[in-house]
């Protein structure tokens, strides 16, 4: 049996739930939205970022990110989808330990399969 391809609306809905949980640093809400064989491609370290494969590795990456960046927050902008593929533009902002604010702009490219995120690849400007 072939996996079903979601329509664009269903794809964006799962991504919106994922992004809301991500902004809350709620790893226990994030991971059920991802497939068992999920892939996350991080923006760090440069130049190509880290590639995490599978629930355990992706969970560990997200937990480490939230521990290291407790003030991390995303503003999500334009989003579009076609079947199970989507792109979301974002602005990531944080507060440095000395109180200075920082931010970067970027995009996530998603692949949704059977109602769950199978792949999230992140890219930044600059």
Secondary structure, 3 states (H helix, E strand, C coil): CCCCCCCHHHHHHHHHHHHHHHHCCCHHHHHHHEEEEEEEECCCCCCCCCEEECHHHHHHHHHHHHHHCCCCEEEEEEEEEECCEEEEEEEEEEECCCCCEEEEEEEEEEEEECCEEEEEEEEECC
